[in-house]
Amino acid sequence: MIMALFNYTFMQNALIAAILASIVTGIIGTIAIEKKLISMSGGIAHASFGGIGLGYLLGFEPIWGGLAFAIGSSAVISKSSNNKKISADTLIGILWSFGMALGIFFISLKPGYMPDMTSYLFGDILSISNSAIILMSIFTLIILFVFIIMYNYWIIYLLDEEFAKAKKINIRLIKFIVYLLLPIGIIVLTRVVGIILTIALMTIPTSMAKLFFNSFSKVVISSIFISMFFCVSGLIISYYINIPSGVCIIIIMTIVYLTVFFLKKTVQYRLHEKKVHGN
């Protein structure tokens, strides 16, 4: 019966979106966690709402407006890292709130009834259109292509930046690429779980993968499949119980992650106790 659901076009689109988002999660999520860019990613995601609101106001595809604002925010935050007068965290907080306020302001200027923004705030993978799938596919392919051709550089850069500098690797160029890929990836994830829940999708699958693997490649690959499993499970459950899919995905993912985390800690503690008392 569940497989019969995927005979519907909207479910097929949802499945494709889940796969695309999972690929982005594995790549962008791992990079963001390794370089401690999760807070920055949150600021970018929320700042992008200003562009989404502008898209609604002016009548163009909101994704493009969100992408423009996300890239602009990423550029501003990256510049602040070299400015001692204002910290990156402070600027992230400013852009976070300003983007959300600006988005609401633009939407309120649109004549007529205010549109339902639930899908952009909390995600609605079941309502993703063919045009959104095309855009998500393009963005995902860009991220995947850049990741593959620069794979060896990613490993060196993420594991030991000083060693990368010693090897004469252009760190400034890599950082530029990271600050460009982050907003692109965030926009892809926004279409699945919404702006508010994007950080959870970026963080939880990779964090769960890191509970079992230390290898960079294994973390990326396993987080892709973990994300895929939860996205598909969440969209199916959300369909039957009629709640926003993004909310359902994150709730399930969080419960499972916390369960696995504490189970692993419990097992490690008991093995340690057994070893101590055994000696």
C-alpha positions as CSV (number, residue, x, y, z in Angstrom):
1,M,0.0,0.0,0.0
2,I,2.8,2.4,0.8
3,M,4.5,1.7,-2.5
4,A,1.2,2.5,-4.3
5,L,1.6,6.1,-3.0
6,F,4.5,6.6,-5.3
7,N,2.2,6.2,-8.3
8,Y,1.1,9.8,-7.7
9,T,3.1,12.5,-9.3
10,F,3.3,14.6,-6.1
11,M,4.8,11.6,-4.2
12,Q,7.3,11.0,-7.0
13,N,8.4,14.6,-6.8
14,A,8.7,14.4,-3.0
15,L,10.9,11.3,-3.3
16,I,13.2,13.0,-5.8
17,A,13.3,16.1,-3.5
18,A,14.2,13.8,-0.6
19,I,17.1,12.2,-2.5
20,L,18.4,15.6,-3.7
21,A,18.2,17.1,-0.2
22,S,20.0,14.0,1.3
23,I,22.9,14.4,-1.1
24,V,23.2,18.1,-0.1
25,T,22.9,17.1,3.6
26,G,25.8,14.7,3.4
27,I,28.1,17.1,1.7
28,I,27.2,20.5,3.1
29,G,26.3,19.2,6.5
30,T,29.7,17.5,6.9
31,I,31.6,20.6,5.8
32,A,29.5,22.8,8.1
33,I,30.0,20.6,11.1
34,E,33.7,20.1,10.6
35,K,34.4,23.8,10.1
36,K,31.9,24.8,12.8
37,L,29.7,26.8,10.4
38,I,26.3,25.6,11.7
39,S,25.5,28.9,13.4
40,M,26.5,30.8,10.3
41,S,24.3,28.5,8.2
42,G,21.4,29.3,10.5
43,G,21.9,33.0,9.9
44,I,22.1,32.5,6.2
45,A,18.9,30.3,6.1
46,H,16.8,32.9,8.0
47,A,18.3,35.8,6.1
48,S,17.2,34.2,2.9
49,F,13.6,34.7,3.9
50,G,14.0,38.3,2.9
51,G,14.7,37.3,-0.6
52,I,11.8,34.9,-0.6
53,G,9.5,37.7,0.5
54,L,10.9,39.9,-2.2
55,G,10.1,37.3,-4.8
56,Y,6.5,37.1,-3.7
57,L,6.2,40.9,-3.8
58,L,7.7,41.4,-7.2
59,G,6.3,38.2,-8.8
60,F,9.4,36.2,-9.6
61,E,10.4,32.7,-8.3
62,P,11.0,33.1,-4.5
63,I,13.9,30.6,-4.6
64,W,16.0,33.0,-6.7
65,G,15.3,35.8,-4.2
66,G,16.2,33.5,-1.3
67,L,19.4,32.4,-3.1
68,A,20.5,36.0,-3.7
69,F,19.9,37.0,-0.1
70,A,21.6,33.8,1.1
71,I,24.7,34.4,-1.0
72,G,24.8,38.0,0.0
73,S,24.5,37.2,3.7
74,S,27.2,34.5,3.4
75,A,29.5,37.1,1.7
76,V,28.9,39.7,4.5
77,I,29.5,37.1,7.3
78,S,32.7,35.9,5.6
79,K,34.0,39.4,5.4
80,S,33.2,40.0,9.1
81,S,35.7,37.2,10.1
82,N,38.5,39.6,9.3
83,N,36.9,42.5,11.1
84,K,37.7,42.8,14.8
85,K,35.1,45.5,15.4
86,I,32.2,43.2,15.0
87,S,32.1,39.5,15.7
88,A,30.7,37.0,13.2
89,D,28.2,35.8,15.9
90,T,26.9,39.3,16.3
91,L,26.5,39.8,12.6
92,I,24.8,36.4,12.2
93,G,22.2,37.4,14.8
94,I,21.6,40.7,13.1
95,L,21.2,39.2,9.6
96,W,19.1,36.3,11.1
97,S,16.4,38.7,12.5
98,F,16.7,41.3,9.7
99,G,16.1,38.7,7.0
100,M,13.0,37.3,8.7
101,A,11.6,40.8,9.3
102,L,12.3,41.9,5.8
103,G,10.6,38.9,4.3
104,I,7.5,39.5,6.4
105,F,7.6,43.2,5.4
106,F,7.8,42.4,1.7
107,I,5.0,39.9,1.9
108,S,2.7,42.3,3.8
109,L,3.2,44.9,0.9
110,K,1.7,42.4,-1.6
111,P,-1.9,43.4,-2.4
112,G,-4.6,41.0,-1.3
113,Y,-4.5,38.3,1.3
114,M,-1.1,37.4,2.8
115,P,0.0,34.1,1.3
116,D,0.6,30.9,3.4
117,M,4.3,30.8,4.0
118,T,4.2,27.5,6.0
119,S,6.0,25.6,3.3
120,Y,9.0,28.0,3.4
121,L,9.1,28.1,7.1
122,F,8.5,24.5,8.0
123,G,8.7,22.7,4.7
124,D,6.2,20.8,2.6
125,I,7.9,18.2,0.6
126,L,4.5,16.9,-0.7
127,S,3.8,20.1,-2.5
128,I,7.0,20.5,-4.4
129,S,6.4,21.3,-8.1
130,N,8.2,20.1,-11.2
131,S,9.9,23.5,-11.6
132,A,11.2,23.4,-8.0
133,I,12.6,19.9,-8.7
134,I,14.4,21.2,-11.7
135,L,16.0,24.0,-9.7
136,M,16.9,21.6,-6.8
137,S,18.5,19.2,-9.3
138,I,20.6,22.0,-10.8
139,F,21.8,23.2,-7.4
140,T,22.5,19.7,-6.2
141,L,24.5,18.8,-9.3
142,I,26.6,22.0,-8.8
143,I,27.4,21.0,-5.2
144,L,28.1,17.4,-6.1
145,F,30.3,18.4,-9.1
146,V,32.4,20.8,-7.0
147,F,32.7,18.3,-4.2
148,I,33.9,15.5,-6.4
149,I,36.5,17.5,-8.3
150,M,37.9,19.0,-5.1
151,Y,37.6,15.9,-3.0
152,N,41.3,15.6,-2.0
153,Y,41.4,19.3,-1.2
154,W,38.4,19.1,1.0
155,I,40.0,16.3,3.1
156,I,43.2,18.3,3.7
157,Y,41.3,21.6,4.3
158,L,38.8,20.1,6.7
159,L,41.2,18.0,8.7
160,D,44.2,20.3,9.0
161,E,44.1,23.8,7.6
162,E,47.6,24.6,8.6
163,F,48.9,21.6,6.7
164,A,46.9,22.8,3.7
165,K,48.6,26.1,3.9
166,A,52.0,24.4,4.1
167,K,51.1,22.4,1.0
168,K,50.5,25.7,-0.8
169,I,46.8,25.1,-1.2
170,N,44.8,28.2,-1.9
171,I,42.8,28.4,1.4
172,R,41.2,31.7,0.4
173,L,39.7,30.1,-2.7
174,I,38.5,27.1,-0.8
175,K,36.8,29.3,1.8
176,F,35.2,31.3,-1.0
177,I,33.8,28.1,-2.5
178,V,32.5,27.0,0.9
179,Y,30.8,30.3,1.5
180,L,29.2,29.9,-1.9
181,L,28.1,26.3,-1.6
182,L,26.6,26.8,1.9
183,P,23.8,29.2,0.7
184,I,23.1,27.0,-2.4
185,G,22.8,23.9,-0.2
186,I,20.6,25.8,2.3
187,I,18.2,26.8,-0.4
188,V,17.8,23.2,-1.5
189,L,17.1,22.0,2.0
190,T,14.7,24.9,2.6
191,R,12.4,23.5,-0.1
192,V,12.2,20.2,1.9
193,V,12.1,21.1,5.6
194,G,11.7,24.9,5.5
195,I,13.9,27.7,6.8
196,I,13.4,27.1,10.5
197,L,14.2,23.4,10.4
198,T,17.1,23.5,7.8
199,I,19.8,23.5,10.5
200,A,18.4,20.3,12.0
201,L,18.6,18.5,8.6
202,M,22.1,19.8,8.1
203,T,23.2,18.7,11.6
204,I,21.5,15.5,12.7
205,P,22.3,13.0,9.9
206,T,26.0,14.0,9.9
207,S,26.1,13.9,13.7
208,M,24.6,10.4,13.7
209,A,27.1,9.2,11.1
210,K,29.9,10.6,13.2
211,L,28.8,8.4,16.1
212,F,29.9,5.4,14.0
213,F,32.5,6.6,11.6
214,N,35.6,8.8,11.7
215,S,36.5,8.6,8.0
216,F,35.4,11.7,6.0
217,S,34.1,9.7,3.1
218,K,32.2,7.3,5.3
219,V,30.6,10.2,7.2
220,V,29.5,11.9,4.0
221,I,28.1,8.7,2.4
222,S,26.4,7.4,5.5
223,S,24.8,10.8,6.3
224,I,23.4,10.8,2.8
225,F,21.6,7.5,3.4
226,I,20.6,8.4,6.9
227,S,19.0,11.6,5.7
228,M,17.4,9.8,2.8
229,F,15.8,7.2,5.1
230,F,14.4,9.9,7.5
231,C,13.2,12.1,4.7
232,V,11.3,9.3,3.0
233,S,9.9,8.0,6.3
234,G,8.9,11.5,7.3
235,L,7.1,12.3,4.1
236,I,5.1,9.0,4.2
237,I,4.1,9.5,7.9
238,S,3.3,13.2,7.3
239,Y,1.0,12.2,4.4
240,Y,-1.0,9.8,6.6
241,I,-1.3,12.0,9.7
242,N,-1.6,15.3,7.8
243,I,1.1,17.4,9.4
244,P,3.9,19.5,7.7
245,S,6.4,17.1,6.3
246,G,9.4,19.1,7.5
247,V,8.2,19.0,11.1
248,C,7.6,15.2,10.9
249,I,11.0,14.5,9.4
250,I,12.9,16.5,12.1
251,I,10.9,15.1,15.0
252,I,11.5,11.5,13.9
253,M,15.2,12.2,13.2
254,T,15.8,13.9,16.5
255,I,14.1,11.1,18.5
256,V,16.1,8.4,16.7
257,Y,19.4,10.4,17.0
258,L,19.0,10.9,20.8
259,T,18.0,7.3,21.3
260,V,21.1,6.1,19.4
261,F,23.4,8.6,21.1
262,F,22.3,7.6,24.6
263,L,22.3,3.9,23.8
264,K,25.9,4.2,22.5
265,K,27.0,6.1,25.6
266,T,25.3,3.5,27.8
267,V,27.0,0.6,26.0
268,Q,30.4,2.4,26.2
269,Y,30.0,3.0,29.9
270,R,29.1,-0.6,30.7
271,L,32.0,-1.9,28.6
272,H,34.3,0.5,30.5
273,E,32.9,-0.6,33.9
274,K,33.2,-4.3,32.9
275,K,36.8,-3.7,31.8
276,V,37.7,-1.9,35.0
277,H,36.1,-4.4,37.3
278,G,37.4,-7.3,35.2
279,N,40.9,-6.1,35.9
